[in-house]
Amino acid sequence: MSSVFEVLHIGIDDIDSPSGGCTTHAAYRLVKELLHNFHDLRLIDYPNLVRLNPAVPFKTRGNGAVSIRVSVRRELIDRVVDLVAKFIERYVRSYEFRTDEDYAVAILMGEVPELLLNFYRKALTDFIHIDYLMRIIRSLGGRCIIPLGIRRGLIGALAAIGWFLKCDCTYELIAYRSAERLDPERCIDLESVKLMDNKFKNRTFLNFDYEENKLLIAPHGPDPVLLGIRGEDPSTLVEAFNTLKLCENVEGWMIFRTNQGTDAHLINRDLQNFKFLQTGCAKVLVESKPRILPGGDVILKVKSTPESESWSSLWVAVFKETGLTGAARELAKGDEIYVCGSMKYWSNLGLVLHLEKFAIMKLAEVTVVKNPKCPRCGARMKSSGRNKGWKCIKCGYRTKEAEKEVLYVRRKVKEGIYVPKDSAIKHLTKPAQRYGREKLCTPTEPKGKWIC
Ligand SMILES: [Zn+2]
């Protein structure tokens, strides 16, 4: 006998515009409205905040889409769909979106098929052509409802539904400001954030930038987000949030399960198949001495390793704000490194990998050849001409019995992983604090306090 309940996966994306609004804020209000209107509706997972390929040119702030997965009585499906569509339309009207903006909603009934899991993987690491989107929509057929029509935002909405995988995850508690407060300064007591960071640093990440004495939990734009605390589990986030001293009113908050801080987009690629707008990592050899550009950014030429199937080379750009240029400029020809980032195109250089993080796997031996030392006084001797031996300028000693000396240069970098500094970490990038905290997550029904 089939169940009287059906699972609906509601994906939304691009619910933001220059005039305001934010996809997660819309999701927060939508969840509240769903819980308020349908008493036996249950969420089968925390709302998901799913970050997608940061390299694609069409994207919203932070490129984050949301999916809300609910279990609802079959006879209520039409009413739920109707509420979702009307809610989003009302939300975008309240922020005066233009009608040609990309906000989108997709609602999938039942199981999440393999093809949507793959669609998520592609939206995370690659560019999605609109034809591919249309093919996916056709394959889903009647199981997928698109109440607001076909828009570019459906890529994110469907990809967010497709993040239904057993993989590493983190959580974020996002608090929203009351509607009247929209100036970019958030009123949060810095000291209370430092105390919170100190108390919960083993279970949270990216709270405070001690180098710049700046908050990392608060955005800077005109959006409704007051702050977001990122961490490993929901209950720590609630505890951490409750210790903060806020001096402005909060509309409320909600906990999302997310792929943030997991390096999910940094998949292994072969250098020769690493294409424009893709994200990932490749094992390469440094081909020549790094070049330091005016301003301090570093570019280096790398090539495929000997064991790869075909040869190719490209440039890697290391930007100063990542804090990685100090190490990158010490690389030398022949170093074996693992580079991770997004592939961009520069008109003067062709494909350039914008480096997000890297690892030095094996340092090459760097040598310098020097003239022999004088056996009498220790100074470096000078050649007296081809086959004429050596002469010491300091003491006058002459000899034919000396050989040039090969010296190994002591390298200023070590083998190991190089992660950008906290202030330069992007949403998907795993920060230093999270190494060793990786875990396998599965969808989890929210419990305890998770929405306010
Ligand atoms: Zn000498």
Residues whose N, C-alpha, C, O or C-beta is under 5 A from the ligand:
A	BS01	ZN	C374 R376 C377 G378 A379 C392 K394 C395 G396 Y397
